Amino acid sequence: MDALYDRVSVIEAKGVFANSDWDQPAILRPALAVRTLRQGAPPYTSIEALSELRLLAVAMGEYIHPGISAEQASHFLTQVTALNLDLLSGQMSEADRERPQKLGEIVNSLYQFLLNRLGYESILDSLVDEVHRLLAQRPIQTNSIKQMVSQIAKCLFDPAIETSGMDKAARLVGALFGPTPGCRDDPGFSIYSERLAAMDEPALRQEAYGYAQAMHGTGMVSAYHPMLLRYLLWGRDDLIPLALGLSITGNDAFQSYRQIVLKLIDEVVHPQTCQAVYGLALFLERGCLFSPPVASGLWRQLELKLCQTVSDKLSAIFGDEHSPRVYLLAGVLSLLGQPLGIGQGNNPTCQSVIGLSMWSFNDADYLLQLVAWAARDDDVVMRFEGQHINSQYLAAGLAKEPPIDVDPVSLVLIPHLDRIYGEMGRLCGVRDDDLHRWINPEMYGWWVGHGFLSVISRQTGKIHDYEDFIRHF
């Protein structure tokens, strides 16, 4: 992008935009530009990208264009970036990922290039709305969202930027960096630790209540929250339900399974794994621990010895500040608490992701068994029509490369599940209906119906008996 940006005048002079709408930049429309960038054929996307680099140079005063002013160019680019806010989350959509010639990655790079030069303040309102939209889905992975909130914070505290009336933005920043009186000024871990030691009963209660409110209100967990929970472990664990924001149901689960919950907090909850606090709270609220095998599965998970392959995978993605088993257990808590928060939008592994979500929602002890097999043995065993399938002996499934931009449980389990799903399809051979009809009940469990109905006729390829399909659906 830098090399192209430096050459915008040469690109223009060589006639790249000649005899086209791009030759008259003042008539271009942001909404059309976005469609061309994200959905256009490769030549059109390329020209649009070059045009926007040219307009950036005009907006920055580094290139004078007779057809558009710096102010007009800046306004156009601000609207384009605001309309592409989903790219800020750091994860490309399935449609972007599937584009030819890596156009999705190229457009993503262009967008980051534009934002780094225009500044986030130009789209601050839109950015805040996008963060709220993403958080409303309560995703497990929030690192990219927290980075967006960090950018909002930089804008709020920049004296050169007018941010009066940005109450929504301030509340987001406060929830992440200073949700309680004790950490309102974002003092750093060591100073906050000293403040905790000096707090009396009312102050500790206020801290606990403040964290719970911010966490359940946004779905984000402040890195200071684990520090309070770890402090409460030693002598004030009666305040932990308040700090987790538990209802009567959640508190009943906490009191009934106190030993394992305290052990989980001790082992798993750290500033680096702070999002697991939300998973733990929702897991207790769901009452999963009242199913006896789940507690047993979690005790096993706490003591599980990870094989070297899995340990290396986890360390490579999540770092080595804590042992790999800590990151995996944090991922397990997040998934058990938020079964619907695992959406990845990655088409090759969509069937495997459906499985993780479904098992964590309906059959948590089975999910824990799968995690134990994959993490300890680097193998998962399933049956298909009486045959055993061992994932470790299978070639890669639909996803040729292992996933890296995913949560810890997906990182460990998805490659195995993807290979097994592909093998079940191979074992089906040629049959007279959609193969999902046979694979899905075997893969996911008894609650998946053995019947299968498609609105498309396999013989004609056309819609068939639509009313009957709707009635069954």
C-alpha positions as CSV (number, residue, x, y, z in Angstrom):
1,M,0.0,0.0,0.0
2,D,2.8,2.4,0.8
3,A,4.4,1.8,-2.6
4,L,1.2,2.4,-4.4
5,Y,0.4,5.5,-2.3
6,D,3.8,7.0,-3.3
7,R,2.9,6.5,-6.9
8,V,-0.6,7.9,-7.2
9,S,0.4,10.8,-9.5
10,V,2.2,8.4,-11.9
11,I,-0.8,6.0,-11.8
12,E,-3.1,8.8,-12.7
13,A,-0.8,10.1,-15.4
14,K,-0.6,6.7,-17.1
15,G,-4.4,6.8,-17.7
16,V,-5.5,4.0,-15.3
17,F,-8.7,6.0,-14.6
18,A,-9.2,7.4,-18.1
19,N,-12.6,7.1,-19.8
20,S,-14.3,5.8,-16.7
21,D,-16.4,7.1,-13.8
22,W,-13.2,7.1,-11.7
23,D,-11.8,9.8,-14.0
24,Q,-14.4,12.1,-12.4
25,P,-13.8,11.5,-8.6
26,A,-16.4,14.1,-7.6
27,I,-19.3,12.0,-8.9
28,L,-18.2,8.8,-7.1
29,R,-20.6,7.5,-4.4
30,P,-19.4,5.8,-1.2
31,A,-22.2,3.1,-1.2
32,L,-21.2,2.0,-4.7
33,A,-17.5,2.1,-3.9
34,V,-18.1,-0.2,-1.0
35,R,-19.9,-2.7,-3.2
36,T,-17.1,-2.6,-5.8
37,L,-14.4,-3.1,-3.1
38,R,-16.1,-6.0,-1.3
39,Q,-18.0,-7.7,-4.2
40,G,-16.6,-6.5,-7.5
41,A,-14.7,-8.5,-10.1
42,P,-10.9,-8.4,-9.5
43,P,-10.2,-5.6,-12.1
44,Y,-12.9,-3.3,-10.7
45,T,-11.9,-3.9,-7.1
46,S,-8.3,-3.1,-8.1
47,I,-9.2,0.2,-9.8
48,E,-11.4,1.2,-6.8
49,A,-8.6,0.5,-4.4
50,L,-6.2,2.6,-6.5
51,S,-8.8,5.4,-6.6
52,E,-9.2,5.4,-2.9
53,L,-5.4,5.6,-2.4
54,R,-5.4,8.6,-4.8
55,L,-8.2,10.2,-2.8
56,L,-6.3,9.7,0.4
57,A,-3.3,11.5,-1.1
58,V,-5.7,14.3,-2.1
59,A,-7.3,14.4,1.4
60,M,-3.8,14.5,3.1
61,G,-2.8,17.4,0.8
62,E,0.0,15.4,-0.9
63,Y,-1.6,15.4,-4.3
64,I,-3.6,18.1,-6.0
65,H,-6.4,16.9,-8.3
66,P,-8.4,19.3,-10.5
67,G,-11.6,17.2,-10.1
68,I,-12.0,17.1,-6.3
69,S,-11.0,19.1,-3.3
70,A,-9.2,17.8,-0.2
71,E,-12.3,18.3,1.9
72,Q,-14.5,16.3,-0.6
73,A,-12.0,13.5,-0.7
74,S,-11.8,13.3,3.1
75,H,-15.6,13.2,3.4
76,F,-15.8,10.4,0.8
77,L,-13.2,8.3,2.5
78,T,-14.8,8.8,5.9
79,Q,-18.0,7.5,4.6
80,V,-16.3,4.5,2.9
81,T,-14.5,3.5,6.1
82,A,-17.7,3.9,8.1
83,L,-19.5,1.6,5.7
84,N,-16.7,-1.0,6.1
85,L,-16.7,-1.1,9.9
86,D,-17.0,-4.9,10.0
87,L,-13.4,-5.2,8.8
88,L,-12.3,-3.6,12.1
89,S,-13.1,-6.8,13.9
90,G,-10.0,-8.4,12.4
91,Q,-11.9,-11.4,11.1
92,M,-12.9,-11.5,7.4
93,S,-16.3,-12.8,6.5
94,E,-16.8,-16.0,4.6
95,A,-17.5,-14.0,1.4
96,D,-14.3,-11.9,1.8
97,R,-12.2,-15.0,2.5
98,E,-13.5,-16.9,-0.6
99,R,-12.7,-14.1,-3.0
100,P,-10.2,-14.9,-5.8
101,Q,-6.6,-13.7,-5.8
102,K,-6.7,-13.0,-2.0
103,L,-8.8,-9.9,-2.8
104,G,-10.4,-10.1,0.7
105,E,-7.0,-9.7,2.4
106,I,-6.0,-6.9,0.0
107,V,-9.2,-4.9,0.8
108,N,-8.6,-5.5,4.5
109,S,-5.1,-4.1,4.2
110,L,-6.3,-1.1,2.2
111,Y,-8.9,-0.4,4.9
112,Q,-6.3,-0.5,7.7
113,F,-4.1,1.7,5.6
114,L,-6.8,4.3,5.2
115,L,-7.8,4.3,8.9
116,N,-4.2,4.7,10.1
117,R,-3.9,7.9,8.1
118,L,-7.3,9.3,8.4
119,G,-7.5,8.6,12.1
120,Y,-10.3,6.8,14.0
121,E,-11.8,10.1,15.2
122,S,-13.3,10.6,11.7
123,I,-15.6,7.6,12.3
124,L,-15.9,7.6,16.1
125,D,-19.8,7.6,16.2
126,S,-19.9,4.8,13.7
127,L,-17.2,2.9,15.5
128,V,-19.1,3.0,18.8
129,D,-22.3,1.7,17.1
130,E,-20.3,-1.1,15.5
131,V,-18.8,-2.2,18.9
132,H,-22.3,-2.3,20.4
133,R,-23.6,-4.3,17.4
134,L,-20.8,-6.8,17.9
135,L,-21.1,-7.0,21.6
136,A,-24.9,-7.6,21.3
137,Q,-24.0,-11.0,19.8
138,R,-22.0,-11.9,23.0
139,P,-19.1,-13.5,21.1
140,I,-16.5,-15.6,22.9
141,Q,-13.6,-13.9,21.1
142,T,-13.5,-10.3,22.1
143,N,-9.8,-9.3,21.6
144,S,-10.5,-7.5,18.3
145,I,-13.5,-5.7,19.9
146,K,-11.4,-4.6,22.8
147,Q,-8.8,-3.3,20.3
148,M,-11.6,-1.2,18.8
149,V,-12.6,0.1,22.3
150,S,-8.9,1.0,22.8
151,Q,-9.0,3.1,19.7
152,I,-12.1,4.8,21.0
153,A,-10.3,5.5,24.3
154,K,-7.4,7.1,22.4
155,C,-9.8,9.4,20.7
156,L,-11.6,10.3,23.9
157,F,-8.4,11.2,25.7
158,D,-6.8,13.1,22.8
159,P,-7.1,16.8,23.6
160,A,-7.0,17.6,19.8
161,I,-10.3,15.8,19.2
162,E,-13.7,17.2,20.2
163,T,-15.5,14.4,22.0
164,S,-18.1,16.2,24.1
165,G,-21.4,14.4,24.2
166,M,-19.8,11.0,23.5
167,D,-21.4,9.4,26.5
168,K,-21.9,6.0,24.8
169,A,-18.2,5.9,23.9
170,A,-17.2,6.9,27.5
171,R,-19.3,4.1,29.0
172,L,-17.7,1.5,26.7
173,V,-14.2,2.7,27.6
174,G,-15.1,2.8,31.3
175,A,-16.5,-0.8,31.2
176,L,-13.2,-2.1,29.9
177,F,-10.6,0.1,31.6
178,G,-12.2,1.4,34.8
179,P,-15.6,-0.1,35.7
180,T,-15.2,0.4,39.5
181,P,-14.2,3.2,41.9
182,G,-11.0,1.3,42.7
183,C,-9.7,1.2,39.1
184,R,-11.6,4.2,37.6
185,D,-8.2,5.9,36.7
186,D,-6.8,2.7,35.1
187,P,-4.0,2.6,37.7
188,G,-2.1,-0.6,36.6
189,F,-2.1,-4.0,38.3
190,S,0.4,-3.3,41.1
191,I,-1.3,-0.1,42.3
192,Y,-4.7,-1.7,42.1
193,S,-3.4,-4.7,44.1
194,E,-2.4,-2.3,46.9
195,R,-5.8,-0.6,46.8
196,L,-7.6,-3.9,47.2
197,A,-5.6,-4.8,50.3
198,A,-6.6,-1.5,51.9
199,M,-10.4,-1.8,51.1
200,D,-13.0,-2.3,53.8
201,E,-16.2,-4.3,53.5
202,P,-18.4,-1.7,51.8
203,A,-15.6,-0.8,49.3
204,L,-15.1,-4.4,48.3
205,R,-18.8,-4.9,47.8
206,Q,-18.9,-1.8,45.6
207,E,-16.0,-3.2,43.6
208,A,-17.7,-6.6,43.2
209,Y,-21.0,-5.0,42.1
210,G,-19.3,-2.6,39.7
211,Y,-17.5,-5.4,37.8
212,A,-20.6,-7.5,37.6
213,Q,-22.7,-4.6,36.2
214,A,-20.0,-3.8,33.6
215,M,-19.5,-7.4,32.5
216,H,-23.2,-8.3,32.1
217,G,-24.0,-5.0,30.6
218,T,-21.4,-5.3,27.7
219,G,-20.2,-8.8,27.6
220,M,-16.6,-7.6,28.0
221,V,-14.5,-8.4,31.1
222,S,-12.0,-5.8,32.4
223,A,-8.5,-7.2,33.1
224,Y,-8.9,-5.8,36.7
225,H,-11.8,-8.2,37.3
226,P,-9.7,-11.3,37.8
227,M,-7.5,-9.5,40.3
228,L,-10.6,-8.9,42.5
229,L,-11.7,-12.5,42.2
230,R,-8.3,-13.8,43.1
231,Y,-8.1,-11.5,46.1
232,L,-11.6,-12.7,47.3
233,L,-10.4,-16.3,47.1
234,W,-8.3,-15.8,50.2
235,G,-10.8,-15.0,53.0
236,R,-13.7,-13.2,51.3
237,D,-15.1,-15.8,48.9
238,D,-18.6,-15.0,50.1
239,L,-18.4,-12.0,47.8
240,I,-17.6,-14.0,44.7
241,P,-21.3,-14.5,43.7
242,L,-21.7,-10.8,43.8
243,A,-18.6,-10.2,41.7
244,L,-19.9,-12.7,39.1
245,G,-23.4,-11.1,39.1
246,L,-25.1,-14.4,39.9
247,S,-28.9,-14.8,40.3
248,I,-30.5,-17.2,42.7
249,T,-29.9,-20.1,40.2
250,G,-26.2,-19.2,39.7
251,N,-25.6,-18.8,43.4
252,D,-27.2,-22.2,44.1
253,A,-24.8,-23.8,41.6
254,F,-21.9,-21.9,43.2
255,Q,-22.8,-23.0,46.8
256,S,-23.5,-26.6,45.7
257,Y,-20.2,-26.9,43.8
258,R,-18.1,-24.4,45.8
259,Q,-14.9,-26.4,45.8
260,I,-14.7,-26.8,42.0
261,V,-15.7,-23.2,41.3
262,L,-13.0,-21.9,43.6
263,K,-10.5,-24.2,42.1
264,L,-11.4,-23.1,38.6
265,I,-11.0,-19.4,39.6
266,D,-7.6,-20.2,41.1
267,E,-6.4,-22.1,38.1
268,V,-8.0,-20.2,35.2
269,V,-8.9,-16.7,36.0
270,H,-6.0,-14.3,35.3
271,P,-5.8,-10.9,33.5
272,Q,-4.7,-12.6,30.3
273,T,-7.7,-14.9,30.4
274,C,-10.2,-12.4,31.9
275,Q,-12.9,-13.2,29.4
276,A,-13.3,-16.6,31.0
277,V,-14.9,-14.8,34.0
278,Y,-18.0,-14.1,31.9
279,G,-18.0,-17.7,30.7
280,L,-17.9,-19.0,34.2
281,A,-20.7,-16.7,35.4
282,L,-23.0,-17.7,32.5
283,F,-22.0,-21.4,33.0
284,L,-23.2,-21.2,36.6
285,E,-26.3,-19.4,35.6
286,R,-27.1,-22.2,33.1
287,G,-27.1,-24.7,36.0
288,C,-24.9,-27.1,34.0
289,L,-23.1,-28.3,37.2
290,F,-26.3,-29.9,38.4
291,S,-25.8,-32.5,35.7
292,P,-23.4,-34.9,37.6
293,P,-21.1,-35.9,34.8
294,V,-20.2,-32.2,34.1
295,A,-18.5,-31.6,37.4
296,S,-16.6,-34.9,37.0
297,G,-15.5,-33.8,33.5
298,L,-14.3,-30.5,34.8
299,W,-12.3,-32.1,37.6
300,R,-10.7,-34.3,34.9
301,Q,-10.0,-31.3,32.7
302,L,-8.3,-29.5,35.7
303,E,-5.9,-32.5,36.0
304,L,-5.5,-33.2,32.3
305,K,-2.0,-33.7,30.9
306,L,-1.9,-32.2,27.4
307,C,0.1,-33.9,24.6
308,Q,3.0,-32.0,23.2
309,T,1.3,-31.3,19.8
310,V,-1.6,-29.6,21.5
311,S,0.6,-27.7,24.0
312,D,2.7,-26.3,21.1
313,K,-0.4,-25.3,19.2
314,L,-1.9,-23.4,22.2
315,S,1.4,-21.7,23.1
316,A,2.0,-20.6,19.5
317,I,-1.4,-18.8,19.4
318,F,-2.0,-17.7,23.0
319,G,1.6,-17.2,24.3
320,D,3.4,-18.7,27.2
321,E,2.6,-16.4,30.1
322,H,0.5,-19.3,31.5
323,S,0.6,-23.0,30.7
324,P,-1.3,-24.2,27.7
325,R,-3.8,-26.1,29.9
326,V,-4.8,-22.8,31.5
327,Y,-5.8,-21.3,28.1
328,L,-7.6,-24.4,27.1
329,L,-9.6,-24.5,30.3
330,A,-10.4,-20.8,29.9
331,G,-11.7,-21.6,26.5
332,V,-13.8,-24.5,27.8
333,L,-15.4,-22.2,30.4
334,S,-16.2,-19.6,27.7
335,L,-17.8,-22.2,25.5
336,L,-19.8,-23.8,28.2
337,G,-21.1,-20.4,29.3
338,Q,-21.7,-19.0,25.8
339,P,-22.7,-21.9,23.5
340,L,-24.0,-19.5,20.9
341,G,-20.9,-17.2,21.0
342,I,-18.6,-19.4,19.0
343,G,-19.7,-18.4,15.5
344,Q,-16.8,-18.2,13.1
345,G,-18.3,-17.6,9.7
346,N,-15.6,-19.9,8.2
347,N,-17.4,-22.1,5.6
348,P,-15.0,-25.2,5.5
349,T,-15.5,-25.9,9.2
350,C,-19.0,-24.7,9.7
351,Q,-20.3,-28.3,10.4
352,S,-17.7,-28.7,13.2
353,V,-18.5,-25.4,14.7
354,I,-22.2,-26.3,14.8
355,G,-21.2,-29.4,16.8
356,L,-19.3,-27.4,19.4
357,S,-22.2,-25.1,19.9
358,M,-24.8,-27.9,20.1
359,W,-22.8,-30.1,22.5
360,S,-21.9,-27.2,24.8
361,F,-25.6,-26.3,24.9
362,N,-27.1,-29.8,25.1
363,D,-24.5,-32.3,26.2
364,A,-21.6,-30.6,28.1
365,D,-20.1,-33.8,29.5
366,Y,-19.8,-35.2,25.9
367,L,-18.0,-32.0,24.8
368,L,-15.6,-32.4,27.8
369,Q,-14.9,-35.9,26.7
370,L,-14.1,-34.8,23.2
371,V,-11.8,-32.1,24.5
372,A,-10.0,-34.6,26.7
373,W,-9.4,-37.0,23.8
374,A,-8.2,-34.3,21.5
375,A,-6.0,-32.6,24.1
376,R,-4.5,-35.7,25.8
377,D,-4.3,-38.1,22.8
378,D,-4.4,-35.8,19.8
379,D,-7.2,-38.1,18.6
380,V,-11.0,-38.2,18.6
381,V,-13.1,-41.4,18.2
382,M,-16.6,-41.5,16.7
383,R,-18.8,-44.2,15.2
384,F,-20.6,-44.1,11.9
385,E,-23.0,-46.9,11.1
386,G,-21.2,-49.3,13.3
387,Q,-17.7,-48.4,12.2
388,H,-15.1,-46.7,14.5
389,I,-13.5,-43.6,13.1
390,N,-10.2,-42.4,14.6
391,S,-9.4,-38.8,13.5
392,Q,-5.6,-39.2,13.9
393,Y,-5.4,-41.6,11.0
394,L,-7.4,-39.4,8.6
395,A,-6.1,-36.9,6.0
396,A,-7.1,-33.3,6.2
397,G,-10.9,-32.6,5.8
398,L,-12.5,-29.6,4.0
399,A,-10.2,-27.2,5.8
400,K,-6.7,-27.7,4.4
401,E,-5.0,-25.5,6.9
402,P,-5.5,-25.7,10.6
403,P,-7.5,-22.7,12.0
404,I,-5.6,-20.1,14.0
405,D,-7.9,-17.1,14.5
406,V,-10.3,-19.1,16.7
407,D,-10.9,-19.8,20.4
408,P,-8.8,-22.4,22.3
409,V,-11.4,-25.3,22.1
410,S,-11.9,-24.7,18.4
411,L,-8.1,-24.7,17.9
412,V,-7.8,-28.1,19.5
413,L,-11.0,-29.8,18.3
414,I,-11.9,-28.4,14.9
415,P,-9.2,-30.2,12.9
416,H,-10.3,-33.6,14.3
417,L,-14.1,-33.0,13.8
418,D,-13.5,-31.7,10.3
419,R,-11.6,-34.8,9.3
420,I,-14.2,-37.1,10.9
421,Y,-17.1,-35.2,9.1
422,G,-15.3,-35.7,5.8
423,E,-14.7,-39.4,6.5
424,M,-18.4,-39.9,7.2
425,G,-19.2,-38.4,3.9
426,R,-16.7,-40.8,2.2
427,L,-18.2,-43.8,4.0
428,C,-21.7,-42.8,2.7
429,G,-20.6,-43.3,-0.9
430,V,-23.3,-42.5,-3.4
431,R,-26.8,-42.4,-1.9
432,D,-30.2,-41.3,-3.1
433,D,-30.5,-38.2,-1.0
434,D,-28.4,-35.5,0.6
435,L,-25.6,-37.0,2.7
436,H,-26.4,-34.8,5.7
437,R,-29.4,-37.0,6.3
438,W,-27.1,-39.9,7.4
439,I,-24.1,-37.9,8.7
440,N,-25.8,-35.4,11.0
441,P,-27.6,-37.8,13.5
442,E,-24.4,-39.9,13.8
443,M,-22.1,-36.9,14.2
444,Y,-24.2,-34.6,16.5
445,G,-26.3,-37.0,18.6
446,W,-29.7,-38.5,19.2
447,W,-31.6,-35.1,19.3
448,V,-30.9,-34.6,15.6
449,G,-33.8,-35.9,13.5
450,H,-33.1,-38.9,11.2
451,G,-35.5,-37.5,8.6
452,F,-34.2,-35.0,6.1
453,L,-36.2,-32.8,3.7
454,S,-34.9,-30.4,1.0
455,V,-37.0,-27.9,-0.8
456,I,-35.0,-28.6,-3.9
457,S,-35.7,-31.7,-6.0
458,R,-32.5,-33.7,-6.7
459,Q,-33.9,-34.9,-10.0
460,T,-34.9,-31.5,-11.4
461,G,-32.9,-29.0,-9.4
462,K,-36.0,-27.0,-8.9
463,I,-38.2,-26.0,-5.9
464,H,-40.5,-28.9,-5.1
465,D,-43.6,-29.1,-2.9
466,Y,-42.8,-25.8,-1.1
467,E,-45.9,-25.8,1.1
468,D,-45.1,-29.3,2.5
469,F,-41.5,-28.1,3.2
470,I,-42.7,-25.0,5.1
471,R,-45.2,-27.1,7.1
472,H,-42.4,-29.5,8.3
473,F,-40.0,-26.7,9.0
